[in-house]
């Protein structure tokens, strides 16, 4: 079983450069104790010199510990450093330059301090992003649910755009990433005539890069990299909640981009006003342009999506089949596409035509056949998945399995019902701000593709597949 310190180390490994983590953090011992009900993280270093050096990481120790202990205010966590005698061989573990070089693409400069040990000089890092956009405006199916968002996205690429800031919000799988990439692709087409600096990055990557810049005291390079953009595309900005320093930097960058006449497009699972833990000035900046939400597609839009997607797969989907699938699958576009791909694949493997019977069979495998997503059904499935009771799910306990289960229930209810954030919170005796925080935390874990994130994603798929079956 993992100790609290092991979990904290895992968090630190996610936010620090791999080489720096290996040299300074992986060798440490630590423990969490409570002193007068205040958590204290005590770290044991090889000697006093290392203990003194580790103080530069204090804020990262606090943030990682706050995540593990599920505390909103990391500043409330004390961090203490103790030096042990160098004869304590359990702490003496070194990494050669070859070991470190295998962990990072660009090996940092090294300074030998002993026969095998290495100390790192400031980390070098790069900002190159993959600019191969997969989606365009041409393959985005427009309906009442997304018409406004589409119009706003098409407008912002114009030279005489009405605004230089676009904020797209929706639940997962409804097309906000598609529209953002369509903006990027359209701007790249313009770049063939007039050079443009386009950056496409997720909030998680942006934060990691900022942490690296903080560690190497290279703020200017980081700020300049993004401030000189003609177009900044930034995904999942709700992940910035509680990251005060990163928010300050982002606000400065956005203002600099706008001052140069550049444009910014942001996506989030929530509207700006609903994102907790954001600086009021940054929230105001998000709202200064056009804010457009994307809703769940209605029957007609789902039908049109299926028809167009099937053409790209090289088949003609019978109208009765398309109607059946559009009626039965109302969760999100991603689920709709997944079901279509499974239908086409099964028909090709079996060498048969696409019939209603075939579709019924596939729907039973990949989706729910009778939508019954509500608080009782989702709570029941989540409790069974985590092995907890309804009372434990709704309790005030901060046990990690209870919190994960609760957050997953929040996510599924927002994804598959028309309940407001306030109504979801009331079902668990929580405020709507707690619901937002829980959903953001779960999405962040899944996006990192960590072991916990993968388990959560698997559980989401299982619940989405089986939630409608219990009443059959």
C-alpha positions in Angstrom: 0.0 0.0 0.0 1.3 3.4 -0.9 2.2 5.8 1.9 1.2 9.4 1.8 4.8 10.3 0.9 4.9 7.9 -2.0 1.7 9.5 -3.3 3.2 12.9 -2.9 6.3 11.8 -4.8 4.1 10.6 -7.6 2.5 14.1 -7.8 5.9 15.7 -7.8 7.1 13.5 -10.6 4.2 14.8 -12.7 5.0 18.5 -12.3 8.8 18.4 -12.2 11.3 17.6 -15.0 12.1 13.9 -14.9 15.9 14.4 -14.4 15.4 16.9 -11.6 12.9 14.6 -9.9 15.4 11.7 -10.1 18.3 13.6 -8.6 16.6 15.6 -5.9 13.2 14.0 -5.0 13.4 10.2 -5.7 16.2 9.8 -3.1 14.3 11.4 -0.3 12.4 9.9 2.6 9.4 11.7 4.0 6.4 11.3 6.3 3.2 13.3 7.0 2.3 14.0 10.6 -0.3 16.2 12.2 0.7 18.9 14.7 -2.1 20.7 16.4 -4.4 19.4 13.5 -2.1 21.0 10.9 -0.5 18.6 8.5 3.3 18.7 8.4 5.5 17.1 5.7 8.9 16.2 7.1 11.6 15.4 4.6 14.9 13.7 5.5 17.9 14.6 3.3 21.4 13.1 3.3 23.1 16.2 4.7 22.5 19.8 5.7 23.5 21.1 2.3 20.9 19.1 0.5 18.3 19.9 3.1 19.0 23.6 2.6 18.8 23.3 -1.2 15.5 21.5 -1.0 13.8 24.6 0.4 13.5 26.0 -3.1 11.0 23.3 -3.8 8.8 24.1 -0.8 5.9 25.4 -2.8 5.9 22.3 -4.9 6.0 20.1 -1.9 3.0 22.0 -0.5 1.0 21.8 -3.7 1.7 18.1 -4.1 0.8 17.3 -0.5 -2.4 19.4 -0.8 -3.5 17.3 -3.8 -2.9 14.0 -1.9 -4.6 15.3 1.3 -7.4 16.9 -0.7 -6.8 20.4 0.8 -7.8 23.5 -1.1 -5.2 25.8 0.6 -1.7 24.4 0.1 -0.2 27.2 2.2 -1.7 25.5 5.3 0.7 22.6 5.0 4.0 22.9 6.9 7.2 21.5 5.4 10.2 20.7 7.6 13.6 19.5 6.5 15.9 17.3 8.5 19.5 16.3 7.7 20.7 12.8 8.4 24.2 11.5 8.7 25.8 10.5 5.4 26.3 7.0 6.9 22.6 6.4 6.4 23.0 4.3 3.3 19.3 3.9 2.7 19.2 7.5 1.5 22.4 7.3 -0.6 21.1 6.5 -4.1 22.8 8.2 -7.1 22.0 8.5 -10.7 24.7 8.7 -13.4 24.5 11.1 -16.3 23.5 8.2 -18.5 20.5 7.4 -16.3 19.4 11.0 -16.4 19.9 11.4 -20.1 17.5 8.5 -20.7 14.8 10.3 -18.9 14.7 13.5 -20.9 15.1 14.3 -24.6 17.6 17.1 -24.0 20.1 16.2 -21.3 20.8 19.2 -19.0 24.3 20.3 -18.1 25.9 18.3 -15.3 28.4 19.1 -12.6 30.2 16.1 -11.1 30.4 16.1 -7.3 31.6 12.6 -6.7 32.5 9.4 -8.3 29.0 8.5 -9.4 26.7 11.3 -8.2 25.5 14.2 -10.4 24.1 17.6 -9.6 22.0 19.5 -12.1 22.4 23.0 -13.4 19.3 24.9 -14.7 17.1 22.7 -16.9 16.8 23.5 -20.6 13.3 23.1 -22.0 11.5 23.6 -25.3 8.0 24.8 -26.2 7.5 23.1 -29.6 3.9 21.9 -30.0 2.4 19.5 -32.5 0.6 21.7 -35.0 -1.0 18.9 -37.1 -4.6 19.8 -36.6 -7.0 17.0 -37.4 -10.3 18.8 -37.6 -11.6 21.6 -39.9 -14.8 23.7 -40.2 -15.8 21.6 -43.2 -16.3 18.4 -41.1 -18.1 20.1 -38.2 -21.8 19.3 -38.3 -23.8 22.4 -37.3 -27.1 22.3 -35.4 -29.1 24.4 -32.9 -26.8 23.0 -30.1 -23.6 24.5 -31.6 -24.6 27.1 -34.2 -23.6 30.1 -32.1 -20.2 28.5 -31.2 -19.5 27.7 -34.9 -20.4 31.3 -36.0 -18.1 32.7 -33.3 -15.2 30.4 -34.3 -15.6 31.3 -38.0 -15.6 35.0 -37.1 -12.5 35.1 -35.0 -10.3 34.0 -37.9 -11.3 37.0 -39.9 -9.1 40.0 -40.2 -12.0 42.2 -39.1 -13.2 39.9 -36.4 -15.7 41.3 -33.9 -13.5 40.2 -30.9 -10.0 38.9 -30.3 -11.1 36.5 -27.5 -13.2 33.4 -27.8 -14.2 31.2 -24.9 -15.8 27.8 -25.7 -17.4 25.7 -23.0 -19.2 22.3 -23.0 -19.2 18.9 -21.4 -16.7 16.4 -22.7 -17.3 15.0 -26.2 -19.5 17.8 -27.7 -17.0 19.4 -30.1 -15.1 22.3 -28.4 -11.8 20.7 -29.3 -13.0 20.2 -32.8 -13.8 23.9 -33.2 -10.6 25.0 -31.6 -8.5 22.9 -34.0 -10.7 24.1 -36.9 -9.6 27.7 -35.9 -6.0 26.6 -35.9 -6.2 24.9 -39.2 -7.9 27.9 -40.8 -5.2 30.2 -39.4 -2.5 27.9 -40.7 -4.0 28.2 -44.2 -3.7 32.0 -43.8 -0.1 31.5 -42.7 0.8 30.3 -46.2 0.2 33.8 -47.4 1.3 35.8 -44.3 3.5 34.2 -41.6 1.7 33.7 -38.3 2.8 32.4 -35.0 0.3 29.9 -33.7 0.6 28.0 -30.4 -1.7 25.2 -29.4 -1.3 23.9 -25.9 -3.3 22.3 -23.0 -3.6 24.0 -19.6 -1.8 21.1 -18.1 1.2 21.4 -20.4 1.2 25.2 -20.0 1.4 24.8 -16.3 4.2 22.2 -16.5 6.3 24.5 -18.7 5.7 27.4 -16.3 6.9 25.3 -13.4 10.1 24.5 -15.4 10.6 28.2 -16.1 10.2 28.9 -12.4 12.8 26.3 -11.5 15.3 27.7 -13.9 14.4 31.4 -13.3 13.7 31.8 -17.0 10.4 33.6 -16.8 11.3 36.0 -19.7 11.8 33.2 -22.2 8.5 31.6 -21.2 6.6 34.8 -21.4 8.1 35.8 -24.7 7.4 32.4 -26.3 3.6 32.9 -25.8 3.4 36.7 -25.8 4.6 36.8 -29.4 1.8 34.5 -30.6 -0.6 35.8 -33.2 -3.0 33.1 -32.1 -3.0 31.2 -28.8 -5.2 28.1 -28.5 -5.4 27.0 -24.9 -7.4 23.9 -23.9 -9.1 23.1 -20.5 -8.5 26.4 -18.7 -10.5 25.2 -15.7 -7.3 23.2 -14.8 -5.8 26.6 -13.7 -8.0 26.7 -10.6 -5.9 27.4 -7.5 -2.7 27.9 -9.5 -2.2 31.6 -8.6 1.3 32.2 -10.1 0.4 30.4 -13.3 -2.8 32.5 -13.6 -0.8 35.7 -13.1 1.5 34.7 -16.0 -1.4 33.8 -18.2 -3.1 37.1 -17.6 0.1 38.9 -18.5 0.5 36.9 -21.7 -3.1 37.4 -22.9 -2.8 41.1 -22.4 0.4 41.1 -24.3 -1.1 39.1 -27.2 -4.1 41.5 -27.4 -1.8 44.5 -27.3 -0.1 43.2 -30.4 -3.3 42.5 -32.2 -3.3 38.8 -31.6 -6.1 36.5 -30.8 -6.8 33.9 -28.0 -9.2 30.9 -28.1 -9.9 29.0 -24.9 -11.9 25.9 -24.0 -13.2 24.7 -20.7 -15.8 22.3 -19.3 -17.3 25.2 -17.5 -18.3 28.8 -18.2 -15.9 31.4 -16.9 -18.2 32.4 -14.1 -18.4 28.8 -12.8 -14.7 28.1 -12.6 -13.7 28.3 -9.0 -10.3 29.4 -7.8 -9.6 31.8 -10.6 -8.3 35.3 -10.1 -11.2 37.8 -10.7 -9.1 39.7 -13.3 -8.5 36.5 -15.2 -12.2 35.7 -15.1 -13.0 39.1 -16.4 -10.4 38.7 -19.2 -12.0 35.4 -20.2 -15.4 37.1 -20.3 -14.2 40.1 -22.3 -14.6 38.4 -25.6 -17.3 36.0 -26.9 -18.4 33.3 -24.6 -20.2 30.4 -26.4 -21.5 27.1 -24.9 -22.1 23.9 -26.8 -25.1 21.9 -25.7 -25.9 18.2 -26.3 -27.0 17.6 -29.9 -30.7 17.1 -30.5 -32.1 14.3 -32.6 -31.8 16.0 -36.0 -28.1 17.0 -35.4 -27.2 13.5 -34.2 -28.8 12.1 -37.4 -26.8 14.5 -39.6 -23.6 13.6 -37.8 -24.1 9.9 -38.4 -24.9 10.4 -42.1 -21.8 12.6 -42.7 -19.5 10.4 -40.6 -20.6 7.3 -42.4 -19.8 8.8 -45.8 -16.2 9.4 -44.5 -16.1 5.7 -43.5 -17.0 4.8 -47.1 -20.5 3.6 -46.5 -24.1 4.7 -47.0 -26.0 4.4 -43.8 -29.6 3.4 -44.3 -32.0 6.2 -43.1 -33.9 3.8 -40.8 -30.6 2.7 -39.2 -29.4 6.3 -38.8 -32.6 7.3 -37.1 -32.4 4.3 -34.8 -28.9 5.1 -33.7 -29.6 8.9 -33.3 -32.6 8.1 -31.1 -30.9 5.5 -28.9 -27.6 7.3 -28.4 -28.0 10.7 -26.9 -25.0 11.0 -24.6 -22.4 12.9 -26.7 -20.9 13.0 -30.2 -17.9 10.8 -29.1 -20.2 8.0 -28.1 -22.2 8.4 -31.3 -19.0 8.1 -33.4 -17.8 5.1 -31.4 -21.1 3.3 -32.0 -21.0 4.0 -35.7 -17.4 2.7 -36.0 -18.4 -0.5 -34.2 -21.4 -1.0 -36.5 -19.3 -0.5 -39.6 -16.5 -2.7 -38.4 -18.8 -5.5 -37.4 -20.6 -5.4 -40.8 -17.3 -5.6 -42.6 -16.0 -8.5 -40.5 -19.2 -10.5 -40.8 -19.6 -9.6 -44.5 -23.2 -8.5 -43.9 -25.3 -5.4 -44.6 -26.0 -2.9 -41.9 -29.4 -3.8 -40.5 -31.4 -2.6 -37.4 -30.7 -6.0 -35.7 -27.0 -5.4 -36.1 -27.3 -1.9 -34.7 -29.3 -3.2 -31.7 -26.6 -5.7 -31.0 -23.8 -3.1 -31.1 -25.7 -0.6 -29.0 -26.1 -3.3 -26.3 -22.3 -3.7 -26.3 -21.1 -0.1 -26.4 -24.0 2.0 -25.0 -27.1 2.0 -22.9 -30.3 1.0 -24.7 -32.7 2.7 -22.4 -31.3 6.0 -21.0 -31.9 6.0 -17.2 -29.2 8.4 -16.1 -30.4 10.0 -12.9 -29.0 10.4 -9.4 -30.3 7.1 -8.0 -29.0 5.0 -11.0 -25.6 6.7 -11.2 -25.1 6.6 -7.4 -25.9 2.8 -7.5 -23.4 2.1 -10.3 -20.7 4.2 -8.8 -21.1 2.7 -5.3 -20.9 -0.8 -6.8 -17.8 0.2 -8.8 -15.9 1.5 -5.8 -17.3 -0.8 -3.2 -18.7 2.0 -1.1 -22.2 2.7 0.3 -24.5 5.6 -0.6 -24.0 7.0 2.9 -20.3 7.0 2.5 -20.6 8.7 -0.9 -22.7 11.5 0.6 -20.7 11.7 3.9 -18.2 14.5 4.8 -15.3 12.0 4.8 -12.2 13.0 2.7 -11.0 9.4 2.2 -9.5 9.2 -1.3 -11.8 6.4 -2.5 -14.9 8.3 -1.3 -13.7 11.5 -3.0 -13.0 9.7 -6.3 -16.3 8.0 -6.3 -18.1 11.3 -5.5 -16.3 13.1 -8.2 -17.1 10.4 -10.7 -20.8 10.7 -9.8 -20.6 14.5 -10.3 -19.0 14.0 -13.7 -21.5 11.4 -15.0 -24.5 13.4 -13.8 -23.3 16.5 -15.6 -22.5 14.5 -18.7 -25.7 12.5 -19.0 -28.4 14.6 -17.4 -29.9 18.0 -17.6 -29.4 18.7 -13.9 -27.8 22.0 -13.1 -24.6 22.1 -11.0 -26.7 23.3 -8.1 -29.1 20.4 -8.4 -26.2 17.9 -8.6 -24.7 19.4 -5.5 -28.0 19.2 -3.6 -28.2 15.5 -4.3 -24.9 15.0 -2.3 -25.4 17.8 0.3 -22.7 19.8 -1.5 -22.4 23.3 -3.0 -22.2 23.7 -6.7 -18.6 25.0 -6.3 -17.6 21.6 -4.8 -19.2 19.9 -7.9 -17.1 22.0 -10.2 -13.9 21.3 -8.3 -14.7 17.6 -8.3 -15.3 17.4 -12.0 -12.2 19.4 -12.8 -10.1 17.2 -10.6 -11.4 14.0 -12.2 -10.9 15.4 -15.8 -7.4 16.5 -14.9 -6.5 13.0 -13.6 -7.9 11.3 -16.7 -6.1 13.8 -19.0 -2.7 12.9 -17.5 -3.4 9.2 -18.3 -2.1 8.2 -14.9 -2.9 4.7 -13.5 -5.7 6.2 -11.5 -6.9 8.2 -14.5 -7.0 5.1 -16.7 -9.0 3.2 -14.1 -11.5 6.1 -13.9 -11.8 6.2 -17.6 -12.5 2.4 -17.7 -15.1 2.8 -15.0 -16.8 5.6 -16.9 -17.1 3.4 -20.0 -18.5 0.5 -18.0 -21.1 2.6 -16.2 -22.1 4.3 -19.5 -22.5 0.9 -21.0 -24.5 -0.7 -18.1 -26.4 2.1 -16.4 -29.5 1.5 -18.5 -29.6 -2.2 -17.9 -30.6 -2.6 -14.3 -34.3 -1.9 -14.9 -34.6 -4.4 -17.8 
